């Protein structure tokens, strides 16, 4: 009997202990996860309990928006959209004909609309027949739907991240679903993060603090609670989402995109910089991409303005500067071009050669023989040193290194450094240097570097860091962070102002006397350097066509680089023509 009582006692103690543990655990969950996030979730227990009683649709992701230099939105365009809510099946009988009217306003037929509505368990944004984004309603459509007073549909403001069409703004990037974030319950909304461009490099600032949703409350059987109606919910924070102001002129960007389309550019890039501080005013990459329909394997989302390509004769700018800096030539030296540089089997583009000509004339006429000879006179180290002084062979885009809260910020995504020699041994070979002297063999330059090199020459050899982000502000307009322009000097120093001046004079002669004479009748007096590089694409000989330059000559305001990639070997330099069209566009806007 005693033993039986002892067993009962021990069982009671054990049960009491289990109840105490359970009670403590529940208290811990209530106290900790009521205010702190649950494991693997962005929500607290209290928030989750509320979310389980709501059925909604996300109208705005809460992500920070990107603006152009004038404050015009590049992302976050607000449109009117139709939100369909689950409704009683009887309402779909169309006895009063209102369903027909709604279908007509949405651009569909009644049967298709009924099929969509009949399957709903949560609200959805109407997307139309084949669109991958919610359909933007015209004001007449919105007024027509609202006037019908149909309880299962509401016209609400919806924020589109991007416009659903291809463009050349690869610097903007795109979003992808975040692998470590859960979907927002009962909305079908998946959290996204930046996968490329500014969306990726500025992710920490653009992420936001929560979405805006339209929702209604349900009971335990998933039925709408009468009288609660449709409500809007958004984060109540006056500082978020943030706004990212870029240096881009959106109108100019779109006009230059149109010019590349008209010029027939299939592959290539255009970079337009402010000549005063190297701010990026426009950066176009082709082929275009659609940020709402990205196919990674097609690589259209890659920004060709930041990718290094064979530069051809625009690299003679570097060789001329290196030769003048090293003293292996002088402006008045006379050369002779027979059409061939027999030492290595190189030839000049002009059949029969240029004959006797000066250094300035050789630059204007883009003589291969003269620049092959100059490159061979130089050492590999001298060529590389000058290239670095001009902002090549390294990434040159603006970056922050000394901000305590932003220890390293590089807005340009996947910017390449370019190249000169494949190895140290290659720099010792005269033939390699000769081919490098005309921008061939292993030489690679990005369009951003090329345009920035022009700005460097305009500033007497001082290298600027091209900037694409001006500042970040809070939602109330208060400044959060300003990204001030800064220089990007080489540890090797700069070229002499006199050398920069001589190169600029030669660039003027390219237009007045040389390969850029087609630009003589432009609205501004222009200067620059053309280039044609031979490349091999899938076993076929193709050309990269370049033009770099600035305008107007008397008061430089803009510097640009234009690249047509993988062009047929015959035909004129399309980059020169497009450069002229861009400068004429700029001139017309200032007249």
TORZA-199218 format. One record per residue (C-alpha): x, y, z. Coordinates in pm, whole numbers, padded with zeros to 5 digits, always signed. Layout:
<nodes>
XYZ...
</nodes>
This chain:
<nodes>
+00000+00000+00000+00281+00235+00090+00462+00161-00233+00146+00232-00432+00109+00572-00265+00473+00650-00340+00422+00567-00709+00117+00793-00723+00317+01070-00558+00601+01040-00809+00360+01044-01101+00195+01359-00964+00536+01525-00922+00630+01432-01279+00302+01566-01420+00341+01884-01218+00694+01928-01354+00571+01882-01712+00295+02138-01659+00545+02387-01514+00777+02341-01815+00488+02385-02059+00370+02696-01872+00719+02846-01873+00757+02769-02243+00426+02935-02329+00522+03237-02120+00854+03257-02299+00687+03241-02640+00431+03501-02543+00681+03740-02390+00969+03696-02638+00807+03625-02977+00521+03862-02911+00763+04149-02973+01056+03969-03139+01055+03795-03477+00984+03426-03497+01264+03201-03623+01290+03206-04006+01026+03478-04025+01002+03855-04059+00702+03865-03824+00639+03846-03451+00387+03604-03298+00141+03887-03246+00175+03997-03609+00134+03641-03731-00187+03597-03534-00331+03906-03701-00209+03804-04047-00381+03467-04015-00713+03650-03985-00654+03869-04294-00682+03815-04667-00514+04086-04868-00316+04202-05167+00006+04406-05173-00032+04744-05340+00321+04871-05269+00620+04660-05168+00758+04940-04952+01090+04931-05135+01275+05261-05171+01240+05435-05505+01505+05550-05753+01478+05898-05907+01660+06085-06181+01863+06401-06121+01551+06617-06150+01349+06408-05905+01150+06223-06173+01071+05864-06066+01259+05589-06247+01092+05325-06031+00766+05329-05838+00512+05460-06090+00167+05466-05927-00126+05352-06143-00489+05260-06089-00542+04884-06069-00841+04656-06019-00837+04430-05712-01069+04129-05722-01185+03995-05384-01340+03652-05322-01719+03691-05331-02034+03489-05289-02096+03263-05589-02444+03410-05630-02287+03745-05716-02138+03583-06027-02480+03494-06168-02480+03825-06359-02855+03868-06317-02828+04246-06329-02568+04251-06610-02306+04431-06402-02058+04148-06452-02071+04212-06827-01991+04578-06767-01698+04494-06540-01559+04248-06794-01585+04509-07068-01407+04768-06856-01127+04517-06785-01089+04428-07153-01201+04067-07120-01521+03863-07160-01764+03763-06887-01689+03391-06898-01314+03440-06850-01371+03690-06570-01615+03451-06398-01359+03165-06422-01095+03377-06251-01332+03507-05984-01482+03167-05912-01144+03020-05808-01038+03300-05576-00950+03227-05215-00747+03546-05167-00767+03888-05337-00569+03937-05659-00467+04224-05885-00622+04193-06230-00345+04121-06481-00532+04093-06808-00494+03829-07075-00118+03784-07115+00052+04041-06894+00297+03945-06622+00214+04265-06432-00112+04411-06298-00303+04597-06567-00291+04977-06538-00638+05121-06584-00718+05437-06773-00923+05692-06584-01232+05603-06793-01195+05233-06701-01145+05315-06333-01450+05547-06325-01665+05289-06501-01575+05012-06255-01611+05233-05948-01951+05356-06068-02092+05003-06078-02064+04964-05697-01990+04593-05727-01882+04465-05384-01617+04222-05509-01395+04468-05695-01212+04783-05593-01000+05028-05793-00694+05104-05583-00357+05278-05635-00086+05024-05722+00288+05094-05737+00465+04939-06038+00837+04889-05977+00922+04909-06347+00749+04976-06674+00685+04654-06863+00897+04723-07169+01262+04680-07277+01512+04959-07212+01885+05024-07198+01906+05104-06826+02096+04794-06714+02261+05012-06450+01920+05006-06275+01913+04626-06247+01620+04407-06148+01475+04214-05852+01455+03847-05771+01277+03654-05500+01473+03653-05177+01560+03294-05081+01571+03364-04706+01236+03543-04684+00894+03387-04649+00589+03490-04850+00350+03735-04691+00065+03509-04569-00261+03506-04764-00150+03759-05027+00062+03562-05274+00329+03829-05228+00694+03716-05221+00964+03942-05083+01228+04039-05340+01581+04175-05332+01815+04340-05581+01984+04097-05821+02183+04342-06037+02258+04711-06093+02166+04975-05837+01893+04746-05704+02172+04514-05588+02451+04753-05490+02214+04981-05295+02004+04698-05148+02075+04794-04787+01921+05137-04846+01636+05034-05077+01507+04732-04883+01228+04917-04700+01044+04826-04380+00721+04667-04502+00450+04669-04770+00118+04848-04808-00173+04605-04833-00546+04617-04897-00714+04350-04685-01033+04227-04523-01077+04021-04206-01206+03660-04199-01342+03431-03929-01228+03079-03843-01411+02934-04147-01233+03175-04385-01547+03383-04445-01541+03761-04452-01649+03917-04124-01954+04135-04196-01912+04507-04145-01534+04511-04141-01497+04623-04503-01174+04658-04699-00895+04836-04518-00548+04967-04609-00245+04897-04393+00105+05038-04433+00412+05101-04213+00356+05415-04011+00707+05556-04044+00761+05908-04183+01120+05828-04284+01071+05520-04501+01086+05418-04778+01404+05602-04875+01455+05782-05205+01769+05735-05410+01845+06029-05642+02073+05945-05934+02275+06167-06169+02079+06029-06466+01867+06260-06682+01576+06025-06756+01446+06224-07053+01794+06234-07207+01842+05864-07133+01524+05776-07321+01611+06002-07616+01956+05847-07653+01802+05500-07629+01579+05601-07921+01882+05721-08118+02057+05386-08070+01743+05213-08195+01726+05437-08502+02098+05384-08567+02047+05007-08572+02276+04932-08278+02231+04566-08187+02517+04532-07940+02713+04807-07769+02686+05099-07533+02673+05477-07497+02807+05666-07197+02745+06040-07160+02924+06225-06879+02907+06576-06742+03242+06723-06847+03264+06924-06525+03266+06638-06276+03217+06310-06471+02861+06256-06344+02679+05996-06555+02397+06170-06739+02305+05874-06955+02427+05516-06981+02273+05297-07250+02348+04929-07302+02233+04716-07592+02066+04477-07642+01787+04616-07426+01643+04419-07135+01305+04411-06960+01351+04421-06579+01016+04242-06542+01110+03961-06780+01478+03878-06729+01635+03570-06888+01977+03532-06722+02110+03296-06986+02060+03558-07260+02286+03812-07082+02085+04113-07204+02077+04234-06842+02458+04273-06845+02568+04635-06861+02799+04664-07162+02897+05015-07058+03089+04852-06771+03227+04557-06968+03574+04577-07124+03598+04547-07503+03880+04567-07761+03923+04945-07815+04111+04971-08145+04239+05315-08239+04086+05508-07950+04375+05353-07751+04615+05565-07958+04515+05840-07715+04698+05649-07441+04999+05575-07665+05032+05938-07773+05020+06053-07410+05273+05786-07304+05515+05879-07585+05496+06250-07499+05531+06184-07125+05833+05957-07179+05995+06196-07426+06030+05934-07702+05865+06176-07946+05779+06544-07983+05479+06715-08143+05688+06821-08442+05845+06483-08522+05800+06365-08879+05706+06003-08957+05658+05808-09279+05379+05558-09339+05425+05324-09634+05112+05130-09548+05294+04849-09372+05494+04807-09053+05701+04531-09202+05882+04442-08880+05579+04250-08752+05360+04229-09060+05125+04502-08937+04951+04718-09194+04784+05056-09194+04413+05083-09259+04488+05316-09555+04603+05119-09855+04934+05257-09979+04992+05444-09654+04977+05806-09547+05326+05905-09660+05508+06170-09457+05310+06303-09162+05354+06461-08819+05249+06313-08486+04936+06532-08479+04848+06431-08832+04912+06064-08753+04665+06093-08462+04405+06272-08676+04439+06014-08954+04468+05724-08704+04784+05589-08868+04859+05236-08746+05222+05242-08860+05316+05550-08657+05150+05424-08338+05294+05076-08371+05638+05238-08391+05569+05463-08090+05448+05169-07882+05763+04976-07965+05978+05271-07858+05806+05262-07520+05847+05000-07252+05553+04797-07131+05588+04969-06796+05561+05315-06956+05248+05217-07147+05087+05070-06838+05181+05365-06618+05019+05616-06854+04708+05402-06889+04668+05399-06512+04725+05773-06491+04438+05816-06739+04201+05602-06531+04238+05274-06720+04339+04924-06601+04131+04976-06285+03771+05031-06187+03710+05403-06188+03346+05440-06082+03262+05643-05770+03284+05453-05445+03264+05536-05074+03543+05407-04851+03536+05628-04544+03172+05637-04435+03134+05475-04094+02784+05348-04166+02865+05256-04528+03221+05118-04509+03235+05022-04878+02977+05134-05130+03026+05078-05505+02710+05173-05697+02835+05031-06029+02762+04660-06044+03022+04430-06204+03241+04712-06336+03544+04563-06512+03901+04696-06489+04012+04631-06848+04355+04505-06955+04671+04590-07149+04906+04289-07151+04814+03928-07084+05134+03876-06884+05455+04046-06774+05647+03856-07043+05411+03985-07313+05501+04343-07220+05864+04270-07305+05786+04164-07661+05814+04438-07923+05551+04280-08147+05303+04262-07861+05363+04628-07776+05320+04726-08142+04982+04551-08162+04883+04697-07826+04977+05042-07958+04688+05026-08205+04445+04895-07942+04448+04529-08046+04568+04197-07901+04498+04187-07523+04392+04551-07476+04048+04599-07319+03866+04920-07218+03513+04982-07091+03296+05256-07244+03277+05418-06897+03658+05430-06877+03680+05566-07231+03434+05850-07165+03600+05926-06834+03943+05943-07003+03804+06229-07213+03700+06411-06894+04050+06349-06757+04206+06518-07062+03964+06811-07023+04087+06857-06663+04456+06861-06740+04515+06499-06639+04310+06486-06317+04101+06167-06307+03747+06198-06174+03536+05912-06039+03214+05894-06246+02916+05919-06014+02567+05775-06073+02412+05839-05728+02379+06192-05588+02211+06137-05252+01965+05941-05042+01675+06115-04868+01408+06005-04623+01045+05985-04732+00980+06328-04579+01251+06484-04796+01515+06511-04526+01866+06438-04648+02009+06110-04519+02335+06083-04714+02504+06284-04987+02752+06119-05221+02982+06402-05316+03194+06395-05635+03557+06304-05584+03874+06241-05782+04019+05897-05855+04393+05961-05878+04642+05689-05959+04917+05612-05709+05152+05682-06001+05036+06043-06030+04889+06222-06332+04997+06308-06683+05121+06666-06730+04864+06934-06819+05075+07015-07126+05040+06657-07249+04663+06669-07195+04648+06995-07390+04841+06848-07684+04610+06546-07696+04303+06770-07696+04447+06970-07987+04499+06645-08176+04140+06540-08100+04019+06864-08255+04216+06785-08571+04048+06444-08590+03726+06634-08670+03870+06918-08877+04124+06715-09080+04100+06343-09002+03876+06043-08958+03599+06245-08790+03544+06500-09069+03183+06386-09102+03122+06580-08777+03230+06915-08924+02874+07022-08992+02744+06947-08643+02565+07219-08448+02864+07241-08213+03233+07234-08282+03339+06887-08167+03657+06693-08092+03730+06326-08044+03891+06006-08163+03748+05725-08373+03848+05362-08350+03788+05033-08525+03901+04711-08359+03916+04373-08528+03757+04094-08323+03674+03730-08382+03316+03629-08295+03225+03262-08330+03495+03218-08592+03391+03525-08795+03582+03849-08840+03387+04139-08696+03464+04497-08590+03413+04704-08277+03341+05061-08386+03420+05337-08134+03409+05712-08103+03508+05908-07794+03495+06285-07771+03352+06603-07625+03165+06918-07712+03138+07199-07759+03513+07256-07802+03515+07618-07683+03333+07537-07354+03318+07159-07305+03001+07045-07130+02971+06681-07230+03207+06388-07282+03090+06067-07446+03194+05721-07557+02999+05530-07822+03060+05162-07899+02902+04947-08171+03010+04589-08105+03050+04299-08345+02975+04497-08660+03037+04378-09018+03391+04445-09140+03271+04661-09426+03095+04996-09395+03158+05331-09228+03205+05393-08856+02851+05410-08713+02982+05521-08374+03106+05850-08523+02765+05922-08674+02580+05841-08351+02820+06057-08147+02732+06349-08376+02359+06284-08338+02389+06280-07959+02581+06609-07957+02326+06765-08193+02051+06652-07955+02228+06819-07665+02288+07135-07866+01921+07158-07965+01813+07133-07601+02033+07426-07506+01942+07653-07795
</nodes>
